[in-house]
Amino acid sequence: MNLAAIVKSVLDDAPAEIKQAVVFRDKDGNAARGICTVVAGAANRSDDLDGFKAGAMVSEKTRRLTLHPDGLAFVPKAGHTVTLEDETVWNVVGCTPLAPGGVLVYYRVRIAR
């Protein structure tokens, strides 16, 4: 089994709490549907996560998606939007592929509100 297949298997088996079907839209309104995991925080540092800070609940306005490339109509990029399963619309800040040895495994997508 190659790395891309292993990552897809892990994504397929991810808990429902972090796995979501998402829809990316480009500036022309074209849609690309995908499956990803969603993690709060711009850099996944503990101080960036949703939670309590100074005794008050805070909600981080960034997320990191790990997006499997299968079936995507286009690659998300800055300026696109993404709609999560809860119907919230986020802005794509950036998208970086993980492609060791030239084999695309997944995209790491940063989004913000």
LODO-378419 format. One record per residue: x, y, z of N, C-alpha, C, O in turn; residue in one letter; residue number from 1. Coordinates in nm, 3 decimals. Each point is the difference from the previous one (the first is absolute). Example, Ala and Ser with C-alpha at 12.3 -4.5 7.8 and 13.67 -1.06 7.14 Angstrom:
// LODO-378419
[[1.319 -0.569 0.780] [-0.089 0.119 0.000] [0.090 0.120 0.000] [0.104 -0.002 0.066] A 1]
[[-0.139 0.107 -0.138] [0.082 0.119 0.006] [-0.077 0.109 0.073] [0.051 0.111 0.017] S 2]
END
This chain:
// LODO-378419
[[0.086 -0.118 0.000] [-0.086 0.118 0.000] [0.090 0.124 0.000] [0.092 0.009 0.082] M 1]
[[-0.117 0.085 -0.172] [0.082 0.121 -0.005] [-0.050 0.104 0.100] [-0.107 -0.016 0.060] N 2]
[[0.186 0.123 -0.043] [-0.034 0.102 0.100] [-0.135 0.067 -0.028] [-0.076 0.024 0.094] L 3]
[[0.046 0.004 -0.219] [-0.128 0.064 -0.033] [-0.117 -0.089 0.042] [-0.100 0.050 0.052] A 4]
[[0.112 -0.180 -0.074] [-0.107 -0.093 0.038] [-0.014 -0.009 0.152] [-0.110 -0.011 0.053] A 5]
[[0.224 0.015 0.016] [-0.004 -0.005 0.147] [-0.070 0.124 0.055] [-0.085 -0.010 0.088] I 6]
[[0.122 0.127 -0.141] [-0.063 0.125 0.046] [-0.149 -0.002 -0.030] [-0.080 0.041 0.085] V 7]
[[0.040 -0.088 -0.202] [-0.143 -0.008 -0.033] [-0.071 -0.092 0.097] [-0.111 0.030 0.044] K 8]
[[0.173 -0.142 -0.010] [-0.060 -0.093 0.094] [-0.019 0.065 0.137] [-0.103 -0.017 0.064] S 9]
[[0.204 0.091 -0.019] [-0.010 0.069 0.129] [-0.110 0.105 -0.005] [-0.078 0.013 0.095] V 10]
[[0.070 0.062 -0.205] [-0.106 0.101 -0.015] [-0.138 -0.067 0.001] [-0.093 0.049 0.064] L 11]
[[0.081 -0.160 -0.136] [-0.128 -0.071 -0.004] [-0.044 -0.047 0.138] [-0.119 -0.003 0.031] D 12]
[[0.218 -0.034 0.053] [-0.030 -0.053 0.133] [0.000 0.106 0.109] [-0.021 -0.032 0.117] D 13]
[[0.042 0.158 -0.152] [0.006 0.108 0.100] [-0.136 0.014 0.069] [-0.104 -0.025 -0.061] A 14]
[[0.106 0.066 0.188] [-0.127 0.019 0.072] [-0.086 0.107 -0.066] [0.051 0.097 -0.057] P 15]
[[-0.181 -0.116 0.065] [-0.095 0.093 -0.062] [0.015 0.142 0.055] [-0.035 0.096 -0.067] A 16]
[[0.087 -0.083 0.190] [0.015 0.133 0.060] [0.099 0.087 -0.076] [-0.009 0.123 0.005] E 17]
[[0.104 -0.184 -0.075] [0.100 0.080 -0.072] [-0.005 -0.020 -0.151] [0.065 0.075 -0.073] I 18]
[[-0.140 -0.174 0.025] [-0.008 -0.025 -0.144] [-0.124 0.066 -0.057] [-0.109 -0.012 0.056] K 19]
[[0.126 0.083 -0.167] [-0.113 0.071 -0.059] [0.005 -0.004 -0.151] [0.106 -0.008 -0.062] Q 20]
[[-0.226 0.012 0.003] [-0.012 0.025 -0.143] [-0.004 0.151 -0.016] [-0.074 0.069 0.070] A 21]
[[0.154 -0.017 -0.163] [0.009 0.144 -0.019] [-0.020 0.034 -0.148] [0.016 -0.085 -0.088] V 22]
[[-0.051 0.211 0.064] [-0.016 0.047 -0.138] [0.082 0.128 -0.015] [-0.024 0.100 0.067] V 23]
[[0.122 -0.105 -0.158] [0.079 0.117 -0.033] [-0.065 0.069 -0.119] [-0.056 -0.066 -0.088] F 24]
[[0.063 0.198 0.086] [-0.050 0.078 -0.114] [0.109 0.096 -0.045] [0.062 0.069 0.081] R 25]
[[-0.040 -0.067 -0.214] [0.097 0.096 -0.053] [-0.070 0.133 -0.024] [-0.118 0.014 0.030] D 26]
[[0.190 0.083 -0.082] [-0.055 0.134 -0.018] [-0.111 0.005 -0.104] [-0.078 0.095 -0.003] K 27]
[[0.070 -0.198 -0.085] [-0.106 -0.008 -0.100] [-0.121 -0.078 0.049] [-0.099 -0.013 -0.072] D 28]
[[0.105 -0.039 0.196] [-0.112 -0.075 0.057] [0.004 -0.149 -0.028] [-0.091 -0.072 0.040] G 29]
[[0.196 0.023 -0.109] [0.013 -0.143 -0.025] [0.026 -0.073 0.132] [0.067 0.053 0.089] N 30]
[[-0.120 -0.174 -0.076] [0.010 -0.075 0.124] [0.095 -0.119 -0.013] [0.007 -0.065 -0.104] A 31]
[[0.066 0.038 0.213] [0.083 -0.119 0.013] [-0.032 -0.062 0.134] [0.017 0.064 0.104] A 32]
[[-0.064 -0.186 -0.104] [-0.039 -0.069 0.123] [0.112 -0.090 0.047] [0.069 -0.063 -0.081] R 33]
[[-0.052 0.057 0.213] [0.106 -0.083 0.054] [-0.032 -0.046 0.140] [-0.097 0.043 0.062] G 34]
[[0.183 -0.132 -0.012] [-0.008 -0.050 0.137] [0.129 0.041 0.070] [0.109 -0.014 -0.056] I 35]
[[-0.123 0.063 0.178] [0.119 0.045 0.072] [-0.020 -0.018 0.149] [-0.110 -0.028 0.048] C 36]
[[0.220 0.045 0.026] [-0.008 0.014 0.144] [0.019 0.147 0.030] [0.067 0.072 -0.074] T 37]
[[-0.128 -0.026 0.184] [0.003 0.141 0.037] [0.057 0.012 0.141] [-0.045 -0.067 0.092] V 38]
[[0.146 0.153 -0.078] [0.061 0.025 0.131] [-0.001 0.150 0.024] [0.033 0.078 -0.090] V 39]
[[-0.073 -0.037 0.209] [0.000 0.143 0.035] [0.141 0.051 0.016] [0.089 -0.074 0.041] A 40]
[[-0.069 0.201 -0.072] [0.128 0.065 0.022] [0.084 0.010 -0.125] [0.009 -0.095 -0.077] G 41]
[[0.050 0.210 0.059] [0.078 0.027 -0.120] [0.118 -0.094 -0.015] [0.028 -0.050 -0.109] A 42]
[[0.041 0.025 0.218] [0.120 -0.084 -0.008] [-0.013 -0.123 0.089] [0.098 -0.070 0.024] A 43]
[[-0.218 0.044 0.023] [-0.028 -0.112 0.089] [0.083 0.009 0.128] [0.036 -0.103 0.057] N 44]
[[-0.006 0.224 -0.013] [0.067 0.019 0.129] [-0.108 0.008 0.106] [-0.112 0.046 -0.027] R 45]
[[0.143 -0.088 0.147] [-0.102 -0.003 0.105] [-0.055 0.139 0.031] [-0.115 0.013 0.040] S 46]
[[0.195 0.092 -0.058] [-0.050 0.134 0.030] [-0.090 0.055 -0.110] [-0.060 0.106 0.017] D 47]
[[0.050 -0.176 -0.130] [-0.086 0.044 -0.109] [-0.134 -0.073 -0.003] [-0.088 0.037 -0.078] D 48]
[[0.073 -0.139 0.159] [-0.118 -0.085 -0.009] [-0.122 0.063 0.064] [0.012 0.086 0.087] L 49]
[[-0.131 -0.131 -0.131] [-0.122 0.040 0.068] [0.010 -0.048 0.145] [0.056 -0.107 0.027] D 50]
[[-0.108 0.183 0.062] [0.002 -0.044 0.139] [-0.010 0.117 0.095] [-0.056 0.105 -0.034] G 51]
[[0.111 -0.123 0.154] [-0.007 0.103 0.102] [0.133 0.075 0.006] [0.107 -0.061 -0.003] F 52]
[[-0.116 0.192 0.010] [0.118 0.083 0.015] [-0.035 0.111 0.098] [-0.098 0.073 -0.021] K 53]
[[0.175 -0.060 0.125] [-0.024 0.101 0.104] [-0.142 -0.012 0.056] [-0.064 0.102 0.028] A 54]
[[0.016 -0.225 -0.012] [-0.130 -0.023 0.061] [-0.120 0.022 -0.090] [-0.114 -0.010 0.046] G 55]
[[0.137 0.039 -0.174] [-0.111 0.023 -0.092] [0.013 -0.093 -0.121] [0.111 -0.036 -0.040] A 56]
[[-0.225 -0.002 -0.017] [0.001 -0.085 -0.119] [0.042 0.084 -0.119] [-0.053 0.109 -0.022] M 57]
[[0.149 -0.158 -0.054] [0.043 0.068 -0.121] [-0.020 -0.093 -0.118] [0.009 -0.122 0.014] V 58]
[[-0.034 0.178 -0.127] [-0.018 -0.078 -0.122] [0.101 0.049 -0.103] [-0.011 0.112 -0.050] S 59]
[[0.108 -0.196 0.021] [0.103 0.035 -0.098] [-0.065 0.014 -0.136] [-0.089 -0.077 -0.035] E 60]
[[0.132 0.172 -0.041] [-0.060 0.028 -0.129] [0.079 -0.060 -0.116] [-0.011 0.045 -0.114] K 61]
[[0.091 -0.145 0.144] [0.074 -0.071 -0.105] [-0.016 -0.150 0.017] [-0.027 -0.049 0.110] T 62]
[[0.042 -0.021 -0.218] [-0.005 -0.146 0.002] [0.105 -0.053 -0.098] [0.041 0.069 -0.093] R 63]
[[0.000 -0.191 0.118] [0.089 -0.069 -0.093] [-0.072 -0.125 -0.049] [-0.045 -0.081 0.081] R 64]
[[0.035 0.066 -0.210] [-0.063 -0.118 -0.059] [0.108 -0.091 -0.057] [0.097 0.047 -0.059] L 65]
[[-0.114 -0.176 0.076] [0.080 -0.099 -0.070] [-0.093 -0.060 -0.103] [-0.092 -0.075 0.034] T 66]
[[0.116 0.107 -0.160] [-0.093 -0.029 -0.109] [0.055 -0.108 -0.091] [0.110 0.014 -0.054] L 67]
[[-0.185 -0.121 0.036] [0.042 -0.104 -0.094] [-0.031 0.045 -0.142] [-0.108 0.055 -0.024] H 68]
[[0.199 -0.076 -0.070] [-0.017 0.054 -0.135] [-0.098 -0.075 -0.090] [-0.036 0.051 -0.105] P 69]
[[-0.007 -0.171 0.143] [-0.088 -0.080 -0.088] [-0.127 0.076 -0.037] [-0.073 0.048 0.088] D 70]
[[0.047 -0.038 -0.216] [-0.125 0.054 -0.049] [-0.013 0.151 0.000] [-0.106 0.052 -0.036] G 71]
[[0.210 0.020 0.074] [-0.008 0.146 0.000] [-0.004 0.053 -0.143] [0.079 -0.042 -0.084] L 72]
[[-0.170 0.134 0.057] [-0.010 0.059 -0.133] [0.113 0.101 -0.023] [0.041 0.023 -0.114] A 73]
[[0.009 0.038 0.223] [0.112 0.093 -0.008] [0.068 0.006 0.136] [-0.058 -0.041 0.101] F 74]
[[0.179 0.092 -0.100] [0.076 0.014 0.125] [-0.040 0.132 0.067] [0.005 0.105 -0.064] V 75]
[[-0.043 -0.108 0.190] [-0.034 0.124 0.070] [0.120 0.093 0.006] [0.114 -0.045 0.008] P 76]
[[-0.140 0.175 -0.013] [0.108 0.097 0.014] [-0.055 0.126 0.067] [-0.121 0.017 0.014] K 77]
[[0.213 0.068 0.028] [-0.039 0.125 0.066] [-0.099 0.075 -0.088] [0.018 0.011 -0.121] A 78]
[[-0.122 0.041 0.183] [-0.105 0.071 -0.072] [-0.124 -0.084 -0.023] [-0.107 0.054 -0.029] G 79]
[[0.119 -0.187 0.041] [-0.117 -0.088 -0.009] [-0.071 -0.001 0.135] [0.053 0.049 0.100] H 80]
[[-0.172 -0.105 -0.097] [-0.073 -0.021 0.126] [-0.023 -0.149 0.018] [0.009 -0.078 -0.095] T 81]
[[-0.040 0.040 0.218] [-0.035 -0.139 0.031] [-0.118 0.003 0.097] [-0.002 0.077 0.096] V 82]
[[-0.096 -0.163 -0.123] [-0.115 -0.016 0.088] [0.016 -0.132 0.074] [0.011 -0.106 -0.061] T 83]
[[-0.011 0.114 0.195] [0.011 -0.119 0.083] [-0.139 -0.061 0.019] [-0.100 0.058 -0.041] L 84]
[[0.096 -0.175 0.103] [-0.128 -0.070 0.018] [-0.100 0.079 0.083] [-0.121 -0.016 -0.018] E 85]
[[0.168 0.102 0.107] [-0.093 0.080 0.080] [-0.050 0.123 -0.075] [-0.063 0.088 0.058] D 86]
[[0.092 -0.083 -0.188] [-0.043 0.108 -0.091] [0.073 0.132 0.020] [-0.038 0.101 -0.059] E 87]
[[0.144 -0.099 0.141] [0.078 0.122 0.013] [0.092 0.012 -0.122] [0.055 -0.099 -0.049] T 88]
[[-0.040 0.222 0.003] [0.086 0.026 -0.116] [0.128 0.065 0.050] [-0.003 0.098 0.075] V 89]
[[0.116 -0.152 -0.117] [0.132 0.046 0.039] [0.077 0.042 -0.125] [-0.032 -0.042 -0.111] W 90]
[[0.133 0.125 0.130] [0.088 0.042 -0.109] [0.126 -0.086 0.000] [0.059 -0.025 0.105] N 91]
[[-0.019 -0.020 -0.223] [0.125 -0.076 -0.012] [0.115 0.101 0.004] [0.004 0.095 -0.077] V 92]
[[0.089 -0.119 0.169] [0.116 0.086 0.017] [0.118 -0.055 -0.080] [0.080 0.076 -0.056] V 93]
[[-0.069 -0.208 0.050] [0.109 -0.062 -0.073] [-0.021 -0.150 -0.009] [-0.081 -0.058 0.073] G 94]
[[0.156 -0.004 -0.164] [-0.010 -0.144 -0.020] [0.137 -0.052 -0.038] [0.063 0.048 -0.094] C 95]
[[-0.016 -0.147 0.169] [0.131 -0.058 -0.023] [-0.014 -0.150 -0.023] [-0.060 -0.070 0.082] T 96]
[[0.115 0.019 -0.193] [-0.008 -0.144 -0.023] [0.109 -0.075 0.077] [0.110 0.053 0.021] P 97]
[[-0.140 -0.173 0.020] [0.102 -0.093 0.050] [0.017 -0.103 -0.110] [-0.090 -0.080 -0.026] L 98]
[[0.206 0.083 -0.037] [0.024 -0.089 -0.115] [0.143 -0.053 0.003] [0.082 0.038 -0.083] A 99]
[[-0.052 -0.127 0.180] [0.136 -0.055 0.004] [0.027 -0.086 -0.123] [-0.082 -0.083 -0.039] P 100]
[[0.196 0.105 -0.021] [0.035 -0.078 -0.120] [-0.091 0.027 -0.117] [-0.006 -0.080 -0.093] G 101]
[[-0.065 0.193 0.095] [-0.089 0.035 -0.109] [-0.137 -0.066 0.005] [-0.080 0.016 -0.092] G 102]
[[0.052 -0.092 0.200] [-0.130 -0.066 0.016] [-0.086 0.083 0.094] [0.031 0.011 0.119] V 103]
[[-0.139 0.047 -0.172] [-0.088 0.083 0.082] [-0.072 -0.084 0.104] [-0.069 -0.097 -0.034] L 104]
[[0.085 0.134 0.161] [-0.062 -0.073 0.110] [-0.122 0.075 0.051] [-0.107 -0.058 0.013] V 105]
[[0.123 0.186 0.017] [-0.111 0.083 0.045] [0.039 0.146 -0.015] [0.114 0.035 -0.030] Y 106]
[[-0.214 0.051 0.053] [0.022 0.144 0.005] [-0.024 0.046 0.143] [-0.093 -0.047 0.066] Y 107]
[[0.176 0.137 -0.018] [-0.024 0.067 0.127] [-0.056 0.137 -0.036] [0.068 0.081 -0.063] R 108]
[[-0.191 -0.055 0.102] [-0.070 0.123 -0.038] [-0.023 0.083 0.126] [-0.057 -0.050 0.097] V 109]
[[0.099 0.176 -0.099] [-0.027 0.092 0.110] [-0.119 0.085 -0.037] [-0.007 0.054 -0.110] R 110]
[[-0.088 -0.042 0.204] [-0.120 0.080 -0.023] [-0.020 0.096 0.116] [0.049 -0.024 0.110] I 111]
[[-0.120 0.133 -0.135] [-0.025 0.101 0.104] [-0.136 0.063 -0.025] [-0.054 -0.004 -0.110] A 112]
[[-0.001 0.064 0.218] [-0.125 0.075 -0.010] [0.029 0.146 0.020] [-0.091 0.083 -0.004] R 113]
END
